[in-house]
Amino acid sequence: MSKIYTRRGDDGNTSCANGSSVSKNNPIIEFNGAIDECNCALGVARSHTIDSELDAALKQIQNELFIAGAEISSNGDVTASLSITQAHIVALETLIDQMEEQLEPLTQFILPAGSPLSAQLHVCRSLARRAERRCADIKASWIDKSALPAYLNRLSDALFVFARIACKREGKSDEPWIVSQS
């Protein structure tokens, strides 16, 4: 990139990686924007005091979200190295299982709270769910064949577990949801 601004998007359109031009509120652009929001929130999470294991996991996810962005921007017309695969999903599942072994089983709903890092990871989780909803807006054959929907579903699960781990590692407890009787 020689310059950060190109002026090509001044008319409300933007270019996809495959060369097509679409409106900036096109579902593909909305989907990619939701991925970007989640990735930025993960960067905020990583700026908190964090242990090296969790930092490495979040950094890996950030890199995978760039892969997801490339897949989305090209409408699925990418090489295997630039698409989310079943291997990415299995890696998340393995990480979830390893971290859940360190946690007490949940017996009730918890509030998205705890430590600053835990709360930020809950924000990331909710943004991953938004990306998942934006993915569901895409009506294209490539998305039906893509691992992206399952990956995003698993990602929000992973971020929930990471939030609980962060809370525990910072010496705090999950904060239970108390149903108030008003």
C-alpha positions as CSV (number, residue, x, y, z in Angstrom):
1,M,0.0,0.0,0.0
2,S,1.5,3.3,-1.0
3,K,-1.2,5.5,0.5
4,I,-3.8,4.7,3.1
5,Y,-6.5,6.7,1.2
6,T,-7.6,6.0,-2.3
7,R,-10.7,8.0,-2.7
8,R,-12.4,5.1,-4.5
9,G,-14.9,4.6,-1.7
10,D,-16.0,8.3,-1.5
11,D,-19.2,7.4,-3.4
12,G,-20.4,4.8,-0.9
13,N,-19.0,1.8,-2.7
14,T,-16.0,-0.3,-2.0
15,S,-14.0,-3.0,-3.8
16,C,-13.9,-6.6,-2.9
17,A,-10.8,-8.7,-3.3
18,N,-12.2,-10.3,-6.4
19,G,-12.4,-6.9,-8.1
20,S,-16.2,-6.4,-7.8
21,S,-17.6,-3.1,-6.5
22,V,-20.4,-3.2,-3.9
23,S,-22.2,-0.8,-1.7
24,K,-20.6,-0.3,1.7
25,N,-23.8,-1.6,3.4
26,N,-23.7,-4.8,1.2
27,P,-24.1,-7.9,3.4
28,I,-20.6,-9.1,2.5
29,I,-19.2,-5.8,3.7
30,E,-21.3,-5.9,6.8
31,F,-20.0,-9.4,7.5
32,N,-16.4,-8.4,7.0
33,G,-17.0,-5.4,9.2
34,A,-18.3,-7.6,12.0
35,I,-15.2,-9.7,11.7
36,D,-13.0,-6.6,11.9
37,E,-14.9,-5.3,15.0
38,C,-14.3,-8.7,16.8
39,N,-10.7,-8.6,15.8
40,C,-10.2,-5.1,17.1
41,A,-11.9,-6.0,20.4
42,L,-9.5,-8.9,20.7
43,G,-6.7,-6.4,20.4
44,V,-8.1,-4.5,23.3
45,A,-8.4,-7.7,25.3
46,R,-4.7,-8.5,24.6
47,S,-3.7,-5.0,25.9
48,H,-4.8,-6.0,29.4
49,T,-2.5,-7.9,31.7
50,I,-2.7,-11.4,30.3
51,D,-0.8,-14.6,30.6
52,S,1.2,-15.9,27.7
53,E,-1.1,-18.9,27.0
54,L,-4.2,-16.8,26.6
55,D,-2.3,-14.1,24.7
56,A,-1.0,-16.7,22.2
57,A,-4.5,-18.1,21.7
58,L,-6.0,-14.7,21.1
59,K,-3.2,-13.7,18.7
60,Q,-3.8,-16.9,16.7
61,I,-7.5,-16.1,16.6
62,Q,-6.7,-12.6,15.4
63,N,-4.7,-14.1,12.5
64,E,-7.5,-16.5,11.7
65,L,-9.9,-13.6,11.5
66,F,-7.7,-12.0,8.9
67,I,-8.0,-15.3,7.0
68,A,-11.8,-15.1,7.4
69,G,-11.8,-11.6,6.1
70,A,-9.9,-12.6,3.0
71,E,-12.3,-15.5,2.4
72,I,-15.3,-13.1,2.8
73,S,-13.9,-10.3,0.7
74,S,-13.2,-12.7,-2.2
75,N,-16.6,-14.3,-1.9
76,G,-15.0,-17.7,-1.1
77,D,-12.8,-17.6,-4.2
78,V,-9.5,-18.1,-2.4
79,T,-6.7,-20.6,-1.9
80,A,-6.8,-23.1,1.0
81,S,-4.3,-21.0,2.9
82,L,-6.7,-18.1,2.8
83,S,-9.9,-19.9,4.0
84,I,-11.1,-21.1,7.3
85,T,-11.0,-24.9,7.4
86,Q,-12.2,-27.8,9.6
87,A,-8.7,-27.8,11.1
88,H,-9.3,-24.3,12.5
89,I,-12.5,-25.5,14.1
90,V,-10.8,-28.6,15.6
91,A,-8.1,-26.4,17.1
92,L,-10.6,-24.2,18.8
93,E,-12.5,-27.2,20.1
94,T,-9.2,-28.6,21.5
95,L,-8.4,-25.3,23.2
96,I,-12.0,-25.1,24.6
97,D,-11.7,-28.6,26.0
98,Q,-8.3,-27.9,27.6
99,M,-9.4,-24.7,29.3
100,E,-12.7,-26.1,30.4
101,E,-10.8,-28.8,32.4
102,Q,-9.5,-26.0,34.5
103,L,-12.9,-24.6,35.3
104,E,-15.7,-25.6,37.6
105,P,-18.8,-26.7,35.7
106,L,-21.4,-24.0,35.2
107,T,-24.6,-24.5,37.3
108,Q,-26.3,-21.3,36.3
109,F,-26.0,-18.4,33.9
110,I,-23.2,-15.8,34.6
111,L,-23.1,-12.1,34.0
112,P,-20.5,-10.8,31.5
113,A,-18.3,-9.4,34.2
114,G,-15.4,-10.4,36.5
115,S,-12.1,-8.8,35.8
116,P,-11.5,-6.1,33.1
117,L,-10.0,-8.8,30.8
118,S,-12.9,-11.2,31.5
119,A,-15.4,-8.4,30.7
120,Q,-13.6,-7.5,27.5
121,L,-13.5,-11.1,26.4
122,H,-17.3,-11.2,26.9
123,V,-17.5,-8.2,24.6
124,C,-15.4,-10.1,22.1
125,R,-17.8,-13.1,22.4
126,S,-20.8,-10.9,21.7
127,L,-19.0,-9.5,18.6
128,A,-18.2,-13.0,17.4
129,R,-22.0,-13.7,17.7
130,R,-22.7,-10.6,15.6
131,A,-20.3,-11.8,13.0
132,E,-22.1,-15.2,13.1
133,R,-25.4,-13.4,12.5
134,R,-24.0,-11.4,9.6
135,C,-22.7,-14.7,8.1
136,A,-26.2,-16.0,8.2
137,D,-27.3,-13.0,6.1
138,I,-25.1,-14.2,3.2
139,K,-27.1,-16.2,0.7
140,A,-24.4,-17.7,-1.5
141,S,-23.3,-21.2,-2.4
142,W,-19.7,-20.6,-1.3
143,I,-20.9,-19.8,2.3
144,D,-22.9,-23.0,2.4
145,K,-19.7,-24.9,1.7
146,S,-17.5,-22.8,3.9
147,A,-16.3,-23.7,7.4
148,L,-16.9,-20.0,8.5
149,P,-20.4,-20.5,10.1
150,A,-19.1,-23.4,12.3
151,Y,-15.9,-21.5,13.1
152,L,-17.7,-18.4,14.2
153,N,-20.1,-20.5,16.4
154,R,-17.1,-22.2,18.0
155,L,-15.2,-18.9,18.3
156,S,-17.9,-17.4,20.5
157,D,-17.9,-20.6,22.7
158,A,-14.1,-20.3,23.0
159,L,-14.3,-16.6,24.0
160,F,-16.9,-17.5,26.7
161,V,-14.5,-20.1,28.1
162,F,-11.5,-17.6,27.8
163,A,-13.5,-15.0,29.7
164,R,-14.1,-17.5,32.5
165,I,-10.5,-18.6,32.5
166,A,-9.3,-14.9,32.7
167,C,-11.6,-14.4,35.6
168,K,-10.3,-17.4,37.5
169,R,-6.7,-16.6,36.7
170,E,-7.2,-13.2,38.1
171,G,-8.5,-14.6,41.4
172,K,-12.1,-13.7,40.8
173,S,-15.3,-15.8,40.6
174,D,-17.9,-16.0,37.9
175,E,-20.7,-13.6,38.8
176,P,-24.0,-15.5,38.8
177,W,-27.1,-14.1,37.3
178,I,-29.7,-13.5,40.0
179,V,-33.3,-13.3,38.9
180,S,-34.8,-10.4,40.7
181,Q,-38.4,-10.6,41.8
182,S,-39.9,-7.2,41.2
